């Protein structure tokens, strides 16, 4: 594992460093207006990290070959 590859892999995970991630989408299609929303909350919300803290820990963990910490969460979404 190179530091560059570890950083690339960690960037994909960094969105949940603080325990919350959400998305919202709107558009218009042949059926008229449409929208959707989704929020994910994990147990990291109880011990949030800044993106910089998360990246430093994640890169070090990957370079040392340690497994990712176990997280649990819930995703709620809906469409209009």
N, C-alpha and C positions, 0 to 999 in steps of 0.2 A: 504494500500500500504506500503510495507516494503522498506527500503532504498536499499536493494539488488535487489528487483524486479524493482524499479525505475531505478537503474543503468543499469540493463539488457535491459530494454526497451529503455533507452536513447542511449545506445551503438548502437542500430539499426539505430537511426536517426543521429548519430554524423558524418557520412560521408558527410553530406551536411552542416556542420557548417560554412564553408566558402563560400557556395553558388554554388560550382561546384563539380560534380562527373563524372567520365568517366570510361568506360570499353572498353577493346580491346580483341578480341579472334581470334585465328587462329587454323587451323587444316586441316587434310586431311581425306576425306571420300571416299566412293565408287564413288562419282561423281568428285573426284579430290580435289584440294586445296580449302579451304573455309576460309572466314574471316568475322568478323563483328566488328562494333564499335558503341558506344553509348555515348553521353554526355548529362548531365542534368545541366541546369543553372537555379537558382532560384533568387528571389529578395534579398536573403541574401548576394549576391555578393556585394551589396552596403553598407552593414554593417557586414562584416565577423567577425567571432569569432574563437579563437583557439579551439581545441577540448576540452581542460581543461575548458575554459570559458563556452563553450556550455554545457558540462556535469554538471558543478556546477549549472547553471541556470536551466537546464532541470530536474535534480533530485529535486531541491528545488520546482520547479513548480509542478511536479508530486506528491510530498509529501504533498503539500498544496492543491492539488485538482484543480489547475487552468488549464484552457484549453491551448492547444498549440497555439502559435501565428499563424496567417494566413500567408501562404506563397503562392506565385505564381511562376510558372516556366515553362520551356519548355524542352522537351527531344527530341533529334534528334538522329536517328540511321540509320544504313545501313548495308547491307550484300553484300558480293562478291560471 
